[in-house]
Amino acid sequence: MKQHLLSLALAVGLLASLVSSFSTEGLADPRKTEVEYATLHDLPLAAVQKMFSGTVAIVCPNGNSSAQFVGSHTVFTTSAHAFRSLIDCHLVNDPLKCSLVVPEKGKSKVKRLIASGYEDCSNLVLPERDWAVLEIDSPMEDVVPYDLPGDDPHRPPEIEPMVVRVALGEANFLGGPRPRWSVYRKSIEDCSIKDRTNYGLWWTDCAVYKGASGGSILQKLGYSKFELLGVITGFEAAQNDRTCFRDGRNCRSAFVVLTGEFFEAVRHAIVK
């Protein structure tokens, strides 16, 4: 009971963290397009597109979210609240009516929901349970899946503070008239982990906006190889219309760590 009350307080804090919203006028948006990120890091555009190709969009009748392939061309992860309401756990989207979209490559229908942190609704107040593992019906061979973060499912990954956050189709990212696929435009940001005190939920200074829910928090392993540390919860962005810019202000956003039951669900899906 005590754990649930503490988790409820944390969830309320997550939801409230951006309610005291501020004007973003004049502040620099830390999110980059693939072209901007390539220029910033002096990388070929094709290399950037390939290294972050694992982050995709899950498109459902009642809303879209970000998602990512991990360890497989058929298994992907996203946030649990893409399918169940954060408020009362009612079904928002039937996973089997959703599709995974890879911009300019095509889409594949969801075959099954493998596991979800909110599957039985008893863990709804636990933000660290905001994860889901799914499978599509046909492989997406054009993407490069991210790696799992090590072999021990019960030990949070030993990582450097710096991470890369990637999402697709964020609201208000490069608005205005857009061609067909740009509704799924990818946003990328170099940011850092600020608090790891909660075993399953870590805080960052990454910018988060509607549509980023379920997106990727990555650690670089080499020139073009990344491991998935976790998925963006989107608790704040799901309730607010403003992102959290980092120019002169402290951003607070959180991600669910790929560890414990979440890790096991992914690993079993990959090796089945």
Buried (B, 14 or more C-beta within 10 A) or exposed (E): EEEEEEBBEBBEBBBEBBEEEEEBEEBEBBBBBBEEBBEEEEBEEEEBBBBBBBBBBBBBEEBBBBBBBBBBBBBBBBBBBBBBBBEEBEEBBEBEEBBBBBBEBEBBEBBEBBBBBBBEEEBBBBBBBBBBBBBBEEEBEEBBBBBBBBEEBEEBBEBEEEBBBBBBBBEEBEEEEEEEEBBBBBBBBBBEBBEBEBEBBBBBBBBBBBBBBBBBBBBBEEEEEBBBBBBBBBBBBBBBEBBBBBEEEEBBBBBBBBBBBBBBBBBBBBEE
